[in-house]
Amino acid sequence: MVERWAVGGQAASSPKIENYLGFPQGISGAELAERAREQACRFGAEILLLREGVRGEFLPGKGIGYLADGSKIVAHASVCATGIAYRRLDLPNEDRFLGAGLYYGAGASEAELCGDEQVVVVGGGNSAGQAALHLARYASKVTMVLREQRLTEFMSQYLADAIRASERIEVLLRTEVVALHGDRILRAITLRDNETGEERILESSWVFLCLGGFPHTEWAEEVGIVRDDAGYLVTGPDLLHNGQRPENWPLEREPYYLETNVPGVFAAGDVRHGSIKRCASAVGEGAMAVTFVHRYLTSG
C-alpha cells in the first residue's frame, strides 16, 4: 500500500464517525485508521508512508507505478483508493493562514485548543456536521457557513437534528466566505449573504474548511483510463454504452464491477464514479475490489 500522507485519508481526520457498523458510541477517525493499519500489517501488508505515485504504465498483465522519489512498483493488478483532496476557498492569503487559523478538516487535537473561542465551520456535508458537533463541546460558539438552501441538502438527517438541537451552533444558510483578514495568524473573515448581497465581518482565529474534495486522477487520463466529467474513475457497468464494452477493452468478458477500462486496474471508495461517500461504503468497496483482484489473477 502506497500512502502519500497518513493511513485513513479524510476519514482519519474526522473527529467522530457515528455511522460505522460495530461502534454504537462512535469512534474517532484517527483511532479507526490506526486499528485498520494494525490489522492490515498483521495480515502481512507492506505500507509505504509519505510516498506519492506520479505516473503509471499499463502493459498486458503488468502495471508499473512510478513514485515521486524515483522508485517504481511492478504489479499484476492494482487498486486505486486515493480518495479525494480537500477543496479550497481560492481566496487571497489562504496559503499564508493555513495552519495559522485556517484548517482543512477538523481533527480532534485542534478542537481541544479552541476552548471558549468563536469557531467557524465552512461546509454543508456530513464531515462539516460532525466537525461542528465535536467543536461545540469545547468552543463558546460554532458558526456553520453553508452555501446550500437547507441544512439537509448534503447532510444526514440525524446530524442536522443534532445541530438544530445544540444551543452553541449557529447555522448561516446561503452564505459564503469571501475574504480572510489577519497578520501572522487569521483574525477575521468576511461573510456574504448570497440572497441579499449583504457582507459582514466575523472575528475568529479558528476556521475549519469541510468543503468536500476532488479526485487526483490526472495520471489516469495520461494512460487512457476513463474518467467522468468531474475526474472520477469509471468502472464496471458504467463503462458500458448500450450494452457495448469500451472500444479499447481487450478481453472477451465484460469489466468486473470495480474494474476500470484497463484490465487489472480497479478503483474503490471516493475516487470511483458513482460511489457513496461514506466510510462503511469505502471499506466495503475495498473488500470487493480485493475479491475481484483474486478473480482477475486466476482467470484474467
ZATISE-516862 format. One record per atom (N, C-alpha, C): residue in one letter; x, y, z. Coordinates in steps of 0.1 Angstrom, whole numbers, padded with zeros to 4 digits, always signed. Example, Ala and Ser with C-alpha at 12.3 -4.5 7.8 and 13.67 -1.06 7.14 Angstrom:
REM ZATISE-516862
a+0132-0057+0078/a+0123-0045+0078/a+0132-0033+0078/s+0128-0022+0071/s+0137-0011+0071/s+0129+0000+0079/
END
This chain:
REM ZATISE-516862
m+0008-0012+0000/m+0000+0000+0000/m+0009+0012+0000/v+0006+0022-0009/v+0014+0034-0010/v+0005+0045-0005/e+0009+0053+0005/e+0001+0063+0010/e+0009+0076+0011/r+0004+0087+0005/r+0011+0100+0004/r+0012+0107+0017/w+0002+0106+0026/w+0002+0113+0039/w+0001+0103+0050/a-0011+0100+0054/a-0013+0091+0066/a-0024+0081+0062/v-0023+0070+0069/v-0034+0059+0066/v-0047+0065+0071/g-0057+0063+0062/g-0071+0067+0066/g-0076+0078+0058/g-0068+0086+0052/g-0073+0097+0044/g-0082+0107+0051/q-0092+0112+0045/q-0101+0121+0051/q-0108+0115+0063/a-0111+0102+0063/a-0118+0096+0074/a-0109+0097+0087/a-0096+0096+0085/a-0087+0097+0097/a-0088+0111+0104/s-0092+0121+0096/s-0092+0134+0102/s-0106+0137+0108/s-0116+0128+0107/s-0129+0131+0113/s-0128+0129+0128/p-0134+0139+0135/p-0133+0138+0150/p-0142+0127+0155/k-0152+0123+0148/k-0161+0112+0153/k-0169+0106+0141/i-0168+0093+0139/i-0176+0086+0129/i-0187+0078+0137/e-0199+0082+0134/e-0210+0076+0142/e-0218+0066+0134/n-0216+0065+0121/n-0224+0056+0113/n-0217+0044+0107/y-0206+0040+0115/y-0198+0028+0110/y-0202+0016+0119/l-0206+0005+0112/l-0211-0006+0119/l-0201-0012+0130/g-0207-0015+0142/g-0199-0021+0152/g-0194-0011+0163/f-0197+0002+0161/f-0192+0012+0171/f-0205+0021+0174/p-0213+0015+0183/p-0226+0022+0186/p-0224+0036+0192/q-0213+0038+0199/q-0210+0051+0205/q-0201+0060+0197/g-0198+0055+0184/g-0190+0063+0175/g-0175+0060+0178/i-0166+0064+0169/i-0152+0062+0171/i-0145+0073+0163/s-0134+0078+0168/s-0127+0089+0161/s-0121+0083+0148/g-0119+0091+0138/g-0114+0087+0126/g-0099+0082+0127/a-0092+0089+0136/a-0078+0086+0138/a-0077+0072+0144/e-0085+0069+0154/e-0085+0056+0161/e-0089+0045+0151/l-0099+0047+0143/l-0103+0037+0133/l-0092+0034+0123/a-0086+0045+0118/a-0075+0043+0109/a-0063+0036+0115/e-0060+0038+0127/e-0049+0031+0134/e-0052+0016+0136/r-0065+0013+0139/r-0069-0001+0140/r-0068-0008+0127/a-0072-0001+0116/a-0071-0006+0103/a-0056-0009+0099/r-0048+0000+0102/r-0033-0001+0099/r-0028-0014+0106/e-0031-0015+0119/e-0026-0026+0127/e-0031-0039+0121/q-0044-0040+0117/q-0049-0052+0112/q-0043-0055+0098/a-0041-0045+0090/a-0035-0048+0077/a-0021-0053+0078/c-0013-0048+0088/c+0001-0052+0090/c+0001-0066+0095/r-0009-0070+0104/r-0010-0083+0109/r-0012-0094+0098/f-0019-0089+0087/f-0021-0099+0076/f-0010-0098+0066/g+0000-0091+0069/g+0012-0091+0060/g+0013-0080+0050/a+0005-0069+0051/a+0005-0058+0042/a+0018-0050+0044/e+0024-0045+0033/e+0035-0036+0034/e+0030-0022+0031/i+0032-0013+0041/i+0027+0001+0039/i+0038+0011+0037/l+0038+0018+0026/l+0048+0028+0023/l+0042+0042+0026/l+0046+0048+0037/l+0040+0061+0041/l+0049+0072+0035/l+0043+0084+0033/l+0049+0096+0027/l+0056+0093+0014/r+0049+0085+0006/r+0053+0082-0008/r+0041+0086-0017/e+0045+0091-0029/e+0034+0096-0038/e+0036+0090-0052/g+0026+0084-0057/g+0026+0079-0071/g+0024+0091-0080/v+0033+0092-0091/v+0032+0103-0100/v+0029+0099-0114/r+0031+0086-0117/r+0029+0082-0131/r+0027+0067-0132/g+0019+0062-0142/g+0017+0048-0143/g+0019+0043-0158/e+0022+0031-0159/e+0023+0024-0172/e+0015+0011-0171/f+0007+0008-0181/f+0000-0005-0180/f+0002-0013-0193/l+0008-0024-0192/l+0010-0033-0203/l+0002-0046-0200/p+0000-0054-0210/p-0008-0066-0208/p-0003-0075-0197/g-0011-0076-0186/g-0008-0084-0175/g+0002-0078-0165/k+0006-0065-0167/k+0015-0059-0158/k+0013-0044-0158/g+0014-0039-0145/g+0013-0024-0143/g+0026-0019-0136/i+0030-0007-0140/i+0042-0002-0134/i+0038+0012-0128/g+0040+0013-0115/g+0037+0026-0108/g+0050+0033-0105/y+0052+0045-0109/y+0064+0053-0106/y+0061+0063-0094/l+0070+0063-0084/l+0068+0071-0072/l+0076+0084-0074/a+0073+0094-0066/a+0079+0107-0067/a+0094+0106-0064/d+0099+0096-0056/d+0113+0095-0052/d+0121+0088-0063/g+0115+0084-0074/g+0122+0078-0085/g+0121+0062-0085/s+0116+0056-0074/s+0114+0042-0074/s+0101+0038-0081/k+0100+0025-0084/k+0089+0020-0091/k+0084+0007-0086/i+0071+0004-0087/i+0065-0008-0082/i+0058-0015-0094/v+0061-0028-0096/v+0056-0036-0107/v+0046-0045-0101/a+0034-0046-0106/a+0023-0054-0101/a+0014-0060-0112/h+0009-0072-0109/h+0000-0078-0119/h-0014-0071-0119/a-0018-0066-0107/a-0031-0059-0105/a-0029-0048-0095/s-0038-0038-0096/s-0037-0027-0087/s-0051-0022-0083/v-0052-0016-0071/v-0065-0009-0067/v-0062+0005-0064/c-0069+0014-0071/c-0068+0028-0068/c-0078+0032-0057/a-0074+0036-0046/a-0083+0041-0035/a-0077+0054-0029/t-0074+0063-0038/t-0068+0075-0034/t-0077+0086-0029/g-0090+0083-0029/g-0100+0092-0023/g-0100+0106-0030/i-0102+0116-0023/i-0103+0130-0028/i-0095+0139-0020/a-0091+0150-0026/a-0083+0161-0019/a-0093+0172-0015/y-0089+0179-0004/y-0098+0189+0001/y-0099+0201-0009/r-0112+0205-0010/r-0114+0217-0018/r-0110+0230-0010/r-0106+0240-0018/r-0101+0253-0011/r-0111+0264-0013/l-0109+0275-0006/l-0117+0287-0008/l-0113+0295-0020/d-0100+0293-0024/d-0094+0300-0035/d-0095+0315-0033/l-0091+0319-0020/l-0091+0334-0017/l-0076+0338-0014/p-0074+0351-0016/p-0060+0356-0012/p-0057+0353+0002/n-0044+0351+0005/n-0039+0348+0018/n-0043+0334+0023/e-0049+0326+0015/e-0053+0313+0020/e-0041+0304+0024/d-0031+0304+0016/d-0019+0296+0019/d-0012+0302+0031/r-0012+0315+0033/r-0005+0321+0044/r-0011+0317+0057/f-0025+0316+0058/f-0032+0313+0070/f-0034+0299+0073/l-0030+0290+0063/l-0031+0276+0065/l-0023+0271+0077/g-0030+0265+0087/g-0023+0261+0099/g-0022+0272+0109/a-0026+0284+0106/a-0025+0296+0114/a-0038+0302+0115/g-0048+0294+0118/g-0062+0299+0120/g-0071+0293+0109/l-0066+0288+0098/l-0074+0281+0088/l-0069+0267+0087/y-0079+0258+0087/y-0076+0244+0087/y-0085+0236+0078/y-0079+0226+0071/y-0087+0217+0062/y-0091+0205+0071/g-0104+0203+0072/g-0109+0193+0081/g-0109+0198+0095/a-0113+0189+0104/a-0114+0193+0118/a-0110+0181+0127/g-0097+0180+0130/g-0092+0169+0138/g-0095+0171+0153/a-0094+0160+0161/a-0097+0161+0175/a-0087+0170+0182/s-0075+0170+0178/s-0064+0178+0185/s-0067+0193+0185/e-0072+0198+0173/e-0075+0212+0172/e-0087+0216+0181/a-0097+0207+0182/a-0109+0210+0190/a-0105+0214+0204/e-0096+0207+0210/e-0093+0209+0224/e-0085+0222+0226/l-0080+0228+0215/l-0072+0240+0216/l-0081+0253+0215/c-0093+0251+0210/c-0101+0263+0208/c-0112+0264+0218/g-0109+0261+0230/g-0119+0262+0241/g-0123+0277+0243/d-0136+0279+0245/d-0141+0293+0248/d-0138+0302+0237/e-0136+0298+0225/e-0134+0306+0213/e-0146+0306+0203/q-0146+0316+0195/q-0156+0316+0184/q-0150+0308+0172/v-0157+0298+0168/v-0152+0288+0158/v-0162+0289+0146/v-0156+0287+0134/v-0163+0287+0121/v-0161+0274+0114/v-0172+0268+0110/v-0171+0256+0101/v-0177+0259+0088/v-0169+0257+0077/v-0174+0260+0064/v-0177+0247+0056/g-0190+0245+0052/g-0193+0233+0045/g-0207+0228+0050/g-0213+0220+0041/g-0226+0215+0044/g-0228+0200+0044/g-0217+0193+0043/g-0218+0178+0042/g-0217+0172+0056/n-0217+0158+0056/n-0216+0151+0069/n-0203+0155+0077/s-0192+0156+0070/s-0180+0159+0077/s-0181+0173+0084/a-0187+0182+0078/a-0189+0195+0084/a-0198+0194+0096/g-0209+0186+0095/g-0218+0185+0106/g-0211+0178+0118/q-0204+0167+0115/q-0196+0161+0126/q-0186+0170+0133/a-0179+0178+0124/a-0170+0188+0130/a-0177+0198+0139/a-0188+0203+0135/a-0195+0213+0142/a-0199+0208+0156/l-0205+0196+0156/l-0209+0190+0169/l-0198+0187+0178/h-0186+0183+0172/h-0175+0180+0181/h-0169+0193+0186/l-0167+0203+0178/l-0162+0215+0182/l-0170+0222+0192/a-0184+0221+0192/a-0193+0227+0201/a-0191+0222+0215/r-0184+0211+0217/r-0181+0206+0231/r-0171+0215+0237/y-0163+0222+0230/y-0152+0230+0235/y-0153+0245+0233/a-0158+0249+0221/a-0159+0263+0218/a-0171+0270+0224/s-0170+0283+0226/s-0181+0291+0231/s-0192+0291+0221/k-0189+0292+0208/k-0199+0292+0198/k-0193+0287+0185/v-0201+0280+0178/v-0197+0274+0165/v-0207+0280+0154/t-0201+0287+0144/t-0209+0292+0133/t-0207+0283+0121/m-0218+0277+0116/m-0217+0269+0103/m-0220+0278+0092/v-0212+0278+0081/v-0214+0286+0069/v-0216+0277+0058/l-0228+0278+0052/l-0232+0269+0041/l-0238+0277+0029/r-0234+0273+0017/r-0240+0279+0005/r-0254+0273+0002/e-0257+0262+0008/e-0269+0255+0004/e-0282+0262+0010/q-0293+0259+0004/q-0306+0265+0009/q-0311+0259+0022/r-0307+0246+0024/r-0312+0240+0036/r-0301+0231+0042/l-0302+0228+0055/l-0291+0220+0062/l-0290+0206+0057/t-0301+0200+0053/t-0301+0186+0049/t-0299+0183+0034/e-0294+0194+0027/e-0292+0192+0012/e-0282+0181+0010/f-0271+0182+0018/f-0260+0172+0016/f-0257+0165+0030/m-0264+0167+0040/m-0261+0162+0053/m-0272+0152+0058/s-0268+0142+0065/s-0277+0132+0070/s-0287+0138+0080/q-0299+0133+0081/q-0309+0139+0089/q-0305+0139+0104/y-0299+0128+0108/y-0295+0127+0123/y-0286+0138+0127/l-0276+0141+0118/l-0267+0152+0121/l-0274+0165+0121/a-0282+0168+0112/a-0289+0180+0111/a-0298+0182+0124/d-0305+0172+0128/d-0313+0173+0140/d-0304+0176+0152/a-0293+0170+0153/a-0284+0173+0165/a-0279+0187+0164/i-0276+0192+0153/i-0271+0206+0151/i-0282+0216+0155/r-0294+0213+0151/r-0305+0222+0154/r-0308+0222+0169/a-0305+0211+0176/a-0308+0210+0190/a-0297+0216+0199/s-0285+0219+0192/s-0274+0225+0200/s-0276+0240+0202/e-0274+0244+0214/e-0275+0259+0217/e-0263+0266+0213/r-0252+0259+0210/r-0239+0266+0207/r-0236+0267+0193/i-0245+0261+0184/i-0242+0261+0170/i-0252+0270+0163/e-0246+0280+0155/e-0254+0289+0147/e-0252+0284+0132/v-0263+0284+0124/v-0262+0280+0110/v-0266+0291+0101/l-0257+0295+0092/l-0259+0305+0082/l-0260+0299+0069/l-0273+0299+0064/l-0275+0293+0050/l-0273+0303+0039/r-0271+0299+0027/r-0269+0307+0016/r-0258+0318+0018/t-0248+0313+0025/t-0237+0323+0029/t-0223+0317+0025/e-0214+0325+0022/e-0200+0320+0019/e-0190+0330+0024/v-0178+0325+0025/v-0166+0333+0030/v-0160+0339+0017/v-0158+0352+0018/v-0153+0360+0006/v-0140+0367+0009/a-0135+0367+0021/a-0122+0373+0024/a-0117+0368+0037/l-0104+0368+0038/l-0097+0364+0050/l-0088+0376+0055/h-0088+0379+0068/h-0081+0390+0074/h-0072+0385+0085/g-0060+0392+0087/g-0051+0389+0098/g-0037+0394+0095/d-0028+0391+0105/d-0014+0394+0103/d-0006+0382+0103/r+0000+0377+0114/r+0007+0365+0113/r-0003+0353+0114/i-0015+0355+0120/i-0025+0345+0121/i-0038+0351+0116/l-0048+0342+0113/l-0061+0346+0109/l-0068+0353+0120/r-0074+0365+0118/r-0081+0372+0128/r-0096+0373+0126/a-0100+0373+0113/a-0114+0375+0110/a-0117+0371+0095/i-0129+0369+0092/i-0133+0366+0079/i-0145+0375+0075/t-0147+0377+0062/t-0158+0384+0057/t-0168+0374+0051/l-0181+0375+0056/l-0192+0366+0051/l-0201+0374+0042/r-0206+0367+0032/r-0216+0374+0023/r-0228+0365+0022/d-0240+0372+0025/d-0253+0365+0023/d-0256+0365+0008/n-0256+0354+0002/n-0258+0353-0012/n-0273+0356-0016/e-0282+0357-0007/e-0295+0361-0010/e-0297+0376-0010/t-0291+0383-0001/t-0293+0397+0000/t-0281+0405-0005/g-0269+0398-0006/g-0257+0405-0010/g-0250+0412+0001/e-0256+0412+0013/e-0250+0419+0025/e-0237+0412+0030/e-0227+0420+0033/e-0215+0414+0038/e-0213+0419+0053/r-0206+0410+0061/r-0203+0414+0074/r-0190+0407+0078/i-0183+0412+0088/i-0170+0406+0093/i-0173+0399+0105/l-0167+0387+0106/l-0169+0378+0118/l-0155+0376+0123/e-0152+0379+0136/e-0139+0377+0142/e-0137+0363+0146/s-0127+0356+0141/s-0124+0342+0145/s-0110+0339+0141/s-0103+0331+0149/s-0090+0326+0145/s-0090+0311+0144/w-0103+0306+0143/w-0104+0291+0141/w-0115+0289+0131/v-0110+0287+0118/v-0119+0284+0107/v-0116+0271+0101/f-0125+0262+0101/f-0123+0248+0096/f-0131+0246+0083/l-0124+0242+0073/l-0130+0240+0059/l-0133+0226+0057/c-0146+0223+0056/c-0151+0209+0053/c-0159+0210+0040/l-0152+0212+0029/l-0158+0215+0016/l-0159+0204+0007/g-0156+0192+0012/g-0155+0180+0003/g-0142+0181-0005/g-0142+0174-0016/g-0130+0174-0024/g-0131+0170-0038/f-0120+0168-0044/f-0119+0163-0058/f-0108+0153-0060/p-0110+0144-0070/p-0100+0133-0071/p-0088+0138-0079/h-0076+0133-0074/h-0064+0135-0082/h-0062+0123-0091/t-0067+0124-0103/t-0067+0113-0112/t-0061+0117-0126/e-0053+0128-0126/e-0047+0132-0138/e-0039+0121-0145/w-0032+0113-0136/w-0024+0101-0141/w-0033+0092-0150/a-0045+0091-0146/a-0054+0081-0153/a-0057+0086-0168/e-0058+0099-0169/e-0060+0104-0183/e-0048+0101-0192/e-0036+0102-0186/e-0024+0100-0193/e-0023+0086-0199/v-0029+0076-0192/v-0027+0062-0196/v-0040+0057-0202/g-0050+0066-0204/g-0062+0062-0211/g-0073+0055-0203/i-0072+0057-0190/i-0083+0052-0181/i-0095+0062-0181/v-0107+0057-0183/v-0118+0065-0185/v-0122+0072-0171/r-0124+0085-0172/r-0129+0093-0161/r-0142+0100-0165/d-0150+0104-0155/d-0162+0112-0158/d-0158+0126-0158/d-0168+0135-0160/d-0165+0149-0162/d-0159+0156-0150/a-0161+0150-0138/a-0155+0155-0126/a-0142+0149-0122/g-0137+0140-0131/g-0124+0133-0128/g-0124+0120-0121/y-0136+0115-0117/y-0137+0103-0110/y-0135+0091-0120/l-0130+0080-0115/l-0127+0068-0123/l-0140+0060-0126/v-0142+0057-0138/v-0154+0050-0142/v-0151+0035-0142/t-0160+0027-0137/t-0158+0013-0135/t-0170+0004-0139/g-0167-0008-0141/g-0178-0018-0143/g-0189-0015-0152/p-0201-0017-0148/p-0213-0014-0157/p-0214+0000-0163/d-0208+0010-0155/d-0208+0023-0160/d-0200+0025-0173/l-0191+0016-0176/l-0183+0017-0188/l-0190+0013-0200/l-0201+0005-0198/l-0209+0000-0210/l-0218+0011-0215/h-0219+0012-0229/h-0228+0021-0235/h-0237+0013-0245/n-0250+0013-0242/n-0259+0005-0249/n-0255-0010-0250/g-0250-0014-0238/g-0246-0028-0237/g-0232-0032-0243/q-0226-0022-0249/q-0213-0024-0256/q-0201-0021-0247/r-0191-0029-0248/r-0179-0026-0240/r-0171-0015-0245/p-0162-0009-0237/p-0154+0002-0243/p-0146-0002-0255/e-0143+0007-0264/e-0136+0004-0276/e-0122-0002-0274/n-0115+0002-0263/n-0102-0003-0261/n-0101-0014-0251/w-0113-0020-0248/w-0113-0032-0239/w-0109-0044-0246/p-0098-0051-0242/p-0092-0061-0250/p-0097-0076-0247/l-0105-0077-0237/l-0109-0091-0233/l-0123-0094-0238/e-0126-0107-0238/e-0139-0112-0242/e-0150-0110-0231/r-0146-0110-0219/r-0155-0108-0208/r-0157-0093-0206/e-0168-0089-0199/e-0171-0075-0195/e-0162-0071-0183/p-0160-0059-0181/p-0152-0054-0169/p-0159-0058-0156/y-0151-0063-0147/y-0157-0066-0134/y-0163-0053-0128/y-0171-0054-0117/y-0179-0043-0112/y-0170-0031-0108/l-0159-0033-0102/l-0150-0022-0098/l-0138-0021-0106/e-0138-0027-0118/e-0126-0026-0127/e-0128-0015-0137/t-0117-0008-0140/t-0116+0003-0149/t-0116-0003-0163/n-0114+0005-0174/n-0114+0000-0187/n-0100-0006-0191/v-0091-0005-0181/v-0078-0012-0182/v-0078-0025-0174/p-0078-0037-0180/p-0079-0049-0172/p-0069-0050-0161/g-0073-0054-0149/g-0064-0055-0137/g-0062-0042-0129/v-0068-0031-0134/v-0068-0019-0126/v-0082-0016-0121/f-0083-0016-0107/f-0096-0014-0101/f-0096-0001-0093/a-0108+0003-0090/a-0110+0015-0082/a-0120+0013-0071/a-0117+0019-0059/a-0126+0017-0047/a-0127+0030-0039/g-0139+0032-0033/g-0140+0043-0025/g-0144+0056-0032/d-0140+0067-0026/d-0145+0081-0030/d-0140+0084-0044/v-0128+0078-0048/v-0123+0081-0061/v-0131+0076-0073/r-0140+0067-0070/r-0147+0060-0081/r-0160+0067-0084/h-0163+0068-0097/h-0176+0074-0102/h-0188+0067-0096/g-0197+0075-0090/g-0209+0069-0085/g-0208+0063-0071/s-0197+0064-0065/s-0195+0058-0051/s-0204+0066-0041/i-0207+0059-0030/i-0214+0065-0019/i-0204+0070-0010/k-0204+0083-0007/k-0193+0089+0001/k-0195+0087+0016/r-0193+0074+0020/r-0194+0070+0034/r-0182+0061+0037/c-0178+0061+0050/c-0167+0053+0054/c-0170+0038+0052/a-0182+0034+0056/a-0185+0020+0055/a-0186+0015+0041/s-0191+0024+0032/s-0191+0021+0018/s-0177+0019+0012/a-0168+0028+0016/a-0155+0027+0011/a-0148+0014+0015/v-0150+0010+0028/v-0144-0002+0033/v-0150-0014+0025/g-0163-0014+0023/g-0169-0025+0016/g-0164-0026+0001/e-0163-0014-0005/e-0158-0015-0019/e-0143-0020-0019/g-0135-0016-0009/g-0122-0021-0009/g-0121-0036-0008/a-0130-0042+0001/a-0131-0057+0002/a-0135-0063-0011/m-0145-0057-0018/m-0150-0062-0031/m-0139-0061-0041/a-0131-0050-0041/a-0120-0049-0051/a-0110-0060-0050/v-0107-0063-0037/v-0097-0074-0035/v-0102-0087-0040/t-0115-0090-0038/t-0121-0102-0044/t-0120-0102-0059/f-0123-0091-0065/f-0121-0091-0080/f-0107-0092-0085/v-0098-0087-0077/v-0083-0089-0080/v-0080-0103-0080/h-0085-0111-0070/h-0082-0125-0070/h-0088-0132-0082/r-0100-0128-0086/r-0107-0134-0097/r-0099-0130-0110/y-0094-0118-0111/y-0087-0114-0123/y-0074-0122-0124/l-0067-0124-0113/l-0054-0131-0113/l-0056-0146-0116/t-0067-0151-0113/t-0069-0166-0116/t-0075-0168-0130/s-0083-0158-0135/s-0090-0161-0148/s-0086-0151-0159/g-0081-0139-0155/g-0077-0129-0165/g-0089-0121-0170/
END
